[in-house]
Amino acid sequence: MVKDYFGFKKVSAFSYTLFGVLFVLVAMVYYSFNEKYKFAVNLSESLPQSVFIVDKKPVKDVQRMDLVEFEYISQSGKMAFDDGSVFVKYIGGVPGDRIDFTSNQVFINGLPLAMLKEKSSKGLDLEPNKPRVLGDDEYFVYTPHPDSFDSRYAYVGYVKKSQLIGKVRFSI
């Protein structure tokens, strides 16, 4: 048995990794059978996190920069995802915010938020969303990743409150 300077048993990196994996598995099982929470998994590079615990209570109070899960409903024809696909994104714009676009940038209330691209990472044409003041039940969702498929583009559009599934309460 290896001990450190103070006589405590040293724990290997493998033990920490094993503990982390077991913790995630136990949490997944617990929350999978819990009616209040659900698991979401991010398979893209748009967010640094990949596993999320989402509170399934009806979303009432949404703030800018909340991480939310929402149901995708195409606003401008089918792109790469089916209606009903689920995404996790940040709330970038809330009701009453002014959203504007230049040739390559998105602004919220006059402040730059994100860059626009002409083509997706798969080479598909991307159509910028339309400028507007967000309505009472509309949100601008995004991630800071340059290849994020979000409200910058007409295919996603502005997300309605009815599309919000829940707020993310924990992520790793």
Rosetta blueprint (number, residue, H / E / L):
1 M L
2 V L
3 K E
4 D L
5 Y L
6 F L
7 G L
8 F L
9 K E
10 K L
11 V L
12 S L
13 A H
14 F H
15 S H
16 Y H
17 T H
18 L H
19 F H
20 G H
21 V H
22 L H
23 F H
24 V H
25 L H
26 V H
27 A H
28 M H
29 V H
30 Y H
31 Y H
32 S H
33 F L
34 N L
35 E L
36 K L
37 Y E
38 K E
39 F E
40 A E
41 V E
42 N L
43 L L
44 S L
45 E L
46 S L
47 L L
48 P L
49 Q L
50 S L
51 V E
52 F E
53 I E
54 V E
55 D E
56 K L
57 K L
58 P L
59 V L
60 K L
61 D L
62 V L
63 Q L
64 R L
65 M L
66 D L
67 L E
68 V E
69 E E
70 F E
71 E E
72 Y L
73 I L
74 S L
75 Q L
76 S L
77 G L
78 K L
79 M L
80 A L
81 F L
82 D L
83 D L
84 G L
85 S L
86 V E
87 F E
88 V E
89 K E
90 Y E
91 I E
92 G E
93 G E
94 V L
95 P L
96 G L
97 D L
98 R E
99 I E
100 D E
101 F E
102 T L
103 S L
104 N L
105 Q E
106 V E
107 F E
108 I E
109 N L
110 G L
111 L E
112 P E
113 L E
114 A E
115 M E
116 L L
117 K L
118 E L
119 K E
120 S L
121 S L
122 K L
123 G L
124 L L
125 D E
126 L L
127 E L
128 P E
129 N L
130 K L
131 P L
132 R E
133 V E
134 L L
135 G L
136 D L
137 D L
138 E E
139 Y E
140 F E
141 V E
142 Y E
143 T L
144 P L
145 H L
146 P L
147 D L
148 S L
149 F L
150 D L
151 S L
152 R L
153 Y E
154 A L
155 Y L
156 V L
157 G L
158 Y L
159 V E
160 K E
161 K H
162 S H
163 Q H
164 L E
165 I E
166 G E
167 K E
168 V E
169 R E
170 F E
171 S E
172 I L
